[in-house]
């Protein structure tokens, strides 16, 4: 649009310099607002990344303490959404409508847990989501994070109950 306005001013308009000045101000405003938004998204994602790493380290430390758990061999499943137990990053409400900014965790859906362990934490964790574990009565009776007992071995699967 600004380029069309710029071309429009070349057609012999009397106020050419005023119009071009307005175009420059408009472009400057747009660029400045995009810089602010980009920085807000970066700060939000960086804070969420660090918070997710801290939380997952705490959770996996508890999983490792669970009697019968063997790293890389015992399957691990998560019941509940990680982003539901994490606080929203303060001051980032204006970017929540932007794609990728609607969750408060670096792990956004079940398919990203394995990738998170493989690529971020570099831990040998065998993540499974078969849906049957979370429907078990024993799992429904488990306390939720951060209460004691939120990690338990159920039928050979380490269950982490987040919510």
C-alpha positions in Angstrom: 0.0 0.0 0.0 2.7 2.6 0.8 4.4 1.8 -2.5 1.1 2.4 -4.3 0.8 5.8 -2.5 4.4 6.6 -3.5 3.6 5.9 -7.2 0.4 7.9 -6.9 2.4 10.9 -5.7 4.5 10.7 -8.9 1.5 11.6 -11.1 2.0 15.4 -10.8 0.3 16.0 -7.5 0.8 19.4 -6.0 1.3 18.2 -2.4 3.8 15.5 -3.4 6.3 16.2 -0.7 3.7 16.3 2.1 2.2 13.0 0.9 5.6 11.4 0.7 6.4 12.7 4.2 3.2 11.1 5.5 4.1 7.8 3.8 7.5 7.8 5.5 5.9 8.5 8.9 3.4 5.7 8.2 6.2 3.2 7.3 8.2 4.2 10.3 5.2 3.6 12.6 4.6 0.2 11.0 8.2 -0.9 11.3 8.4 0.3 14.9 5.2 -1.6 15.9 6.5 -4.7 14.2 9.8 -4.4 16.1 7.9 -4.1 19.4 5.7 -7.1 18.6 8.7 -9.2 17.5 10.5 -8.4 20.7 7.4 -9.2 22.9 7.1 -12.6 21.2 10.8 -13.3 21.6 10.7 -12.5 25.3 7.6 -14.6 25.8 9.0 -17.6 24.0 12.4 -17.3 25.7 10.8 -17.2 29.2 8.5 -20.1 28.4 11.4 -22.1 27.1 13.4 -21.7 30.3 10.3 -22.3 32.5 9.5 -25.5 30.5 13.1 -26.8 30.8 13.0 -26.1 34.6 9.7 -27.9 35.0 10.5 -30.9 32.9 13.9 -31.3 34.7 12.0 -31.3 38.0 9.4 -33.8 36.7 11.9 -36.2 35.2 14.0 -36.1 38.4 10.9 -37.4 40.1 10.4 -40.0 37.4 14.0 -41.2 37.8 13.4 -41.6 41.6 10.4 -43.8 41.0 11.1 -47.4 42.0 11.2 -49.7 38.9 11.9 -46.9 36.4 14.7 -47.7 34.0 15.9 -44.7 31.8 15.3 -45.3 28.1 13.4 -48.6 28.7 10.4 -47.8 30.9 7.7 -46.0 28.9 6.6 -42.6 30.3 3.2 -41.1 29.7 1.9 -37.7 30.7 -1.7 -37.2 31.8 -2.9 -33.6 31.3 -1.5 -30.6 29.5 1.8 -29.1 30.6 0.7 -25.6 29.6 -2.3 -25.8 31.9 -0.1 -26.0 35.0 2.3 -23.3 33.9 1.5 -19.6 34.6 1.1 -17.3 31.7 4.0 -15.0 31.0 3.1 -11.6 32.5 2.8 -8.7 30.1 2.4 -10.7 26.9 -1.4 -10.6 26.5 -1.1 -8.5 23.3 0.7 -11.3 21.5 -1.6 -14.2 22.5 -3.5 -14.1 19.2 -0.3 -14.6 17.2 0.2 -18.2 15.9 2.4 -20.1 18.3 1.8 -17.7 21.3 -1.4 -19.3 22.7 0.3 -21.8 25.0 2.5 -21.1 28.0 4.8 -24.0 27.5 7.4 -25.0 24.9 5.7 -28.4 24.8 2.4 -27.7 23.1 0.8 -31.1 22.4 1.5 -34.8 23.1 3.5 -35.3 19.9 6.2 -32.7 21.0 7.2 -34.5 24.2 9.5 -37.0 22.5 11.0 -34.3 20.3 11.6 -32.2 23.5 13.5 -34.9 25.2 15.4 -35.8 22.1 16.4 -32.3 20.9 16.3 -30.0 24.0 16.9 -32.1 27.1 19.0 -34.7 25.3 17.6 -37.4 27.6 16.8 -41.0 26.6 13.1 -41.1 27.5 10.6 -43.4 25.9 7.4 -41.4 25.7 4.1 -43.2 24.9 0.6 -41.9 24.4 -1.8 -44.7 23.9 -4.8 -43.2 25.7 -5.6 -46.3 27.7 -3.4 -45.4 30.7 -5.1 -42.2 31.6 -8.5 -44.0 31.7 -7.4 -46.4 34.4 -9.0 -46.0 37.8 -5.6 -46.1 39.5 -4.4 -43.1 37.5 -7.6 -41.2 38.2 -6.9 -41.6 41.9 -3.4 -40.3 41.7 -2.6 -36.8 43.0 -1.7 -34.1 40.5 1.5 -32.1 40.1 3.0 -30.8 42.4 1.5 -33.0 45.1 3.6 -36.0 46.4 2.7 -39.1 44.3 2.0 -37.4 41.0 4.5 -39.9 39.4 3.7 -43.6 39.7 4.5 -46.8 37.9 1.3 -48.3 36.6 1.4 -51.6 34.6 5.0 -51.0 33.7 4.4 -47.4 32.5 5.7 -44.3 34.4 2.6 -42.1 34.7 3.1 -38.4 35.3 -0.3 -36.8 36.3 -0.2 -33.1 35.5 -3.9 -32.3 35.9 
